[in-house]
């Protein structure tokens, strides 16, 4: 089950019966014990995989998390307890968890109140409380907080933390300069384009942040990038170029899909992805469309107008 993918680094595919259904975790060899990078979602199936791969008595020095999404942190508490290992997360990741934890504690609505940010953009109806509960389910107190450009020993190797917002505001990659290894998390994936979502106005322009983050890592002399899902990346610059082209193609479809009288993000998503209706099953398509629209707006290629509680976008001449 453990597959060696780089010097002293083994990949473990963690499966679970919901969401992305799979995440790549990494086990890094060290004289003081192994280091685990990312955990998989909290599910019995995932726990069984870890129990088989790292039997009781295995020395785990630390657990490192690339970002605070459920498929990467869901088993952090369980792994800490099972192997008596500290859990490391970025300060930004902890702040993200705290933000949603506080919002849920202070929330006054009930299950019938839909998330207004999505509604004003013509998105799927989803309970705001249910959304907060889902995000908060994995909340925990990390043992150590990391900062950007911090050196950290993983196993017997020295890595540097690199803040790469886009897929999430708190996303970090970790780079071993001596061996040319990049722990890429969900920043760059080989088989699919990473989701670049936006969940609220305060998140600004995540696609712009993503492009800037790609510029950070594409300059590094990376020999192999180890992603959070799918296959290894042997040619990082080529993959980054493909991802950029994909976004540009979708943004051109967005511009062509705006109606003469303006369209909401939800309406544009239906046109771009060929959907008859937009439901919660199409959340990824909606979120990706909205992020691209906001990027186009920041570039002066779209203009937003709020009419009767709905935000409609118009193509600039």
GIVEN-V723470 format. One record per run of one state. SS is the DSSP state (a for helix, b for strand, c for the rest). FROM is the first residue (numbers start at 0). LEN is the number of residues. If there is no record, write none. Layout:
BEGIN
SS/FROM/LEN ; SS/FROM/LEN
END
This chain:
BEGIN
c/0/1 ; b/1/5 ; c/6/2 ; b/8/7 ; c/15/6 ; b/21/7 ; c/28/5 ; b/33/4 ; c/37/6 ; a/43/10 ; c/53/6 ; b/59/5 ; c/64/5 ; a/69/4 ; c/73/2 ; a/75/8 ; c/83/2 ; b/85/5 ; a/90/16 ; c/106/7 ; b/113/1 ; c/114/1 ; a/115/5 ; c/120/6 ; b/126/1 ; a/127/9 ; c/136/7 ; b/143/3 ; c/146/4 ; b/150/4 ; c/154/2 ; b/156/7 ; c/163/8 ; b/171/5 ; c/176/4 ; b/180/5 ; c/185/15 ; a/200/3 ; c/203/2 ; a/205/13 ; c/218/5 ; b/223/4 ; c/227/5 ; b/232/1 ; c/233/2 ; a/235/22 ; c/257/5 ; b/262/1 ; c/263/1 ; a/264/9 ; c/273/6 ; a/279/19 ; c/298/3 ; b/301/6 ; c/307/2 ; b/309/6 ; c/315/2
END
